[in-house]
């Protein structure tokens, strides 16, 4: 099982130098994947959680491809209806080609109603538009040799039943985001049932979990996977490995934009997890 990191490409403490250091830290610690999130219009509903500056993901990842050598680069998640499907197909294929085949396209339906309105896209049709985008991506890559898409893995986000079924129909992996410890046990079984019902292969598991390292174990109900003591986090990762997860993405953002002024705190937590996981792998 490989580990990735969700990098903060937004907020008052983020600038090109910080993004460069994020990328070099993630790669230097031995993580396999670096991912960034997506917003186009920083409307009030977006700004409340992810304030400006917000670095557009394709632009950011193209730049970071040039300052890294090994780490894969991806989106967690690109909001599919915000761009024309053929534009996404072109940008994803080009980024994959320019980075030496390192790109992972994570896709989701999004949640920011005001942002949808600002872009002139009907919020109520976001599910159907995402399905159509994914269908057109596959067709474009299959039929147009000049896209040079190679093998761009498509991860489909969404914790709901609709998200699972979308992953089965269109994805190489299902990419659920930030959930309680143990939630994926039953959900993985439902994913297989969805695949069986649709007569499709079961997509890989590639969840994104929080990363919040505490000095002592958390005992209250509702603990999220990836939060607690280093032993709890390691246990969560092992549980996901036993479920067959291909990649697990760690998300160190706790929800306060002020965190972007102090990325070294996240880097320290990532270093602790990497060291603990590597010791396990070599023992």
Residue pairs with C-beta under 8 A, 6 or more apart in sequence:
1 237
1 240
1 241
1 245
1 246
1 247
1 248
2 32
2 33
2 246
2 247
2 248
3 31
3 32
3 33
3 237
3 247
3 248
3 249
3 250
3 273
3 274
3 277
4 31
4 32
4 33
4 34
4 35
4 72
4 74
4 247
4 248
4 249
4 250
5 26
5 31
5 33
5 34
5 35
5 249
5 250
5 251
5 252
5 270
6 35
6 36
6 37
6 76
6 208
6 249
6 250
6 251
6 252
6 253
7 19
7 22
7 23
7 26
7 34
7 35
7 36
8 14
8 22
8 252
8 253
8 259
8 260
8 263
8 266
9 19
9 36
9 37
9 54
9 55
9 57
9 60
10 37
10 39
10 50
10 51
10 52
10 53
10 54
10 55
10 257
10 260
11 50
11 51
11 53
11 257
11 259
11 260
12 51
12 53
12 257
12 258
12 260
12 261
13 258
13 259
13 260
13 261
13 262
13 263
14 53
14 55
14 260
15 53
16 63
18 260
18 263
19 55
19 60
19 63
19 64
20 64
20 67
21 263
22 34
22 263
23 34
23 64
23 67
23 68
23 71
24 67
24 68
25 267
25 270
26 34
26 71
26 270
27 34
27 68
27 69
27 70
27 71
29 270
29 271
29 274
30 274
30 278
31 71
31 270
31 274
32 71
32 72
32 247
33 71
33 72
33 73
33 74
33 104
33 247
33 249
34 64
34 68
34 71
34 72
34 73
34 74
35 73
35 74
35 75
35 76
35 104
35 106
35 208
35 249
36 55
36 57
36 60
36 61
36 74
36 75
36 76
37 50
37 57
37 75
37 76
37 77
38 56
38 57
38 75
38 77
38 78
38 79
38 82
39 46
39 50
39 54
39 79
39 112
39 115
40 56
40 79
40 82
40 83
40 115
40 119
41 115
41 118
41 119
42 50
42 51
42 52
42 54
42 115
43 112
43 114
43 115
43 117
43 118
44 114
45 112
45 113
45 114
45 115
46 54
46 112
46 114
46 115
49 255
49 257
50 257
51 257
57 75
57 78
58 91
58 92
58 95
61 73
61 74
61 75
61 95
61 99
61 103
62 95
62 98
62 99
64 73
65 73
65 95
65 98
65 99
65 102
71 102
72 102
72 103
72 104
73 95
73 99
73 102
73 103
73 104
74 103
74 104
74 105
74 106
74 155
75 104
75 105
75 106
75 107
76 106
76 155
76 157
76 175
76 177
76 208
76 249
76 251
77 106
77 107
77 108
77 155
77 157
77 175
77 177
78 88
78 105
78 106
78 107
78 108
79 108
79 109
79 110
80 88
80 107
80 108
80 109
80 110
80 129
80 130
80 133
80 134
81 109
81 110
81 116
81 121
81 125
81 126
81 129
81 130
81 133
82 110
82 115
82 119
82 121
83 91
85 132
85 133
85 136
85 137
85 140
86 136
86 140
88 105
88 133
88 137
89 136
89 137
89 140
89 141
89 147
89 149
90 140
90 147
92 103
92 105
92 137
92 149
92 152
93 141
93 147
93 148
93 149
93 150
93 152
94 148
95 103
96 102
96 103
96 149
96 150
96 152
97 148
97 149
97 150
101 150
101 151
103 152
104 152
104 153
104 155
105 137
105 152
105 153
105 154
105 155
106 154
106 155
106 156
106 157
106 175
107 130
107 133
107 134
107 154
107 155
107 156
107 157
107 171
108 130
108 156
108 157
108 158
108 163
108 175
109 126
109 127
109 130
109 157
109 158
109 163
110 116
110 126
113 123
116 122
116 123
116 126
117 123
121 129
122 129
127 162
127 166
130 166
131 166
131 169
131 170
134 154
134 156
134 166
134 169
134 170
134 171
135 170
137 154
138 170
140 147
140 149
141 147
141 149
141 152
153 172
153 173
154 170
154 171
154 172
154 173
155 167
155 171
155 172
155 173
155 174
155 175
155 206
156 163
156 166
156 167
156 170
156 171
156 173
156 174
156 175
156 203
157 163
157 175
157 176
157 177
158 164
158 166
158 167
158 175
158 176
159 176
159 177
159 179
159 187
161 190
161 194
163 174
163 176
164 174
164 187
164 190
164 191
164 194
165 194
165 198
167 173
167 174
167 175
167 191
167 203
168 174
168 191
168 194
168 195
168 198
168 200
168 202
168 203
169 198
169 200
171 203
172 203
172 204
173 203
173 204
173 205
173 206
173 246
173 247
174 191
174 203
174 204
174 205
174 206
174 207
175 206
175 207
175 208
175 249
176 184
176 187
176 207
176 208
177 207
177 208
177 251
178 208
178 209
178 210
178 224
178 251
179 207
179 209
179 224
179 225
180 222
180 223
180 224
180 225
181 223
181 224
181 225
181 232
181 236
181 239
182 225
182 239
183 225
184 205
184 207
184 225
184 240
184 243
185 239
185 243
188 205
188 243
188 244
191 202
191 203
191 205
192 202
195 201
195 202
195 203
204 244
204 245
204 246
204 247
205 240
205 243
205 244
205 245
205 246
206 245
206 246
206 247
206 248
206 249
207 225
207 240
207 245
207 248
207 249
208 248
208 249
208 250
208 251
209 224
209 225
209 226
209 236
209 240
209 248
209 249
209 250
209 251
210 224
210 225
210 226
210 227
210 250
210 251
210 252
210 254
211 226
211 227
211 233
211 250
211 251
211 252
211 266
211 269
211 270
211 273
212 224
212 226
212 227
212 228
212 252
212 254
212 269
213 227
213 228
213 229
213 230
213 233
213 269
213 272
213 273
214 227
214 228
214 229
215 229
216 229
217 228
217 229
217 231
217 232
218 227
218 228
218 229
218 232
223 232
225 236
225 239
225 240
226 233
226 236
226 250
226 251
227 233
230 272
230 273
230 276
233 273
233 276
234 273
234 276
234 277
234 280
237 248
237 273
237 277
238 280
240 248
250 270
250 273
252 266
252 269
252 270
253 259
253 266
259 265
259 266
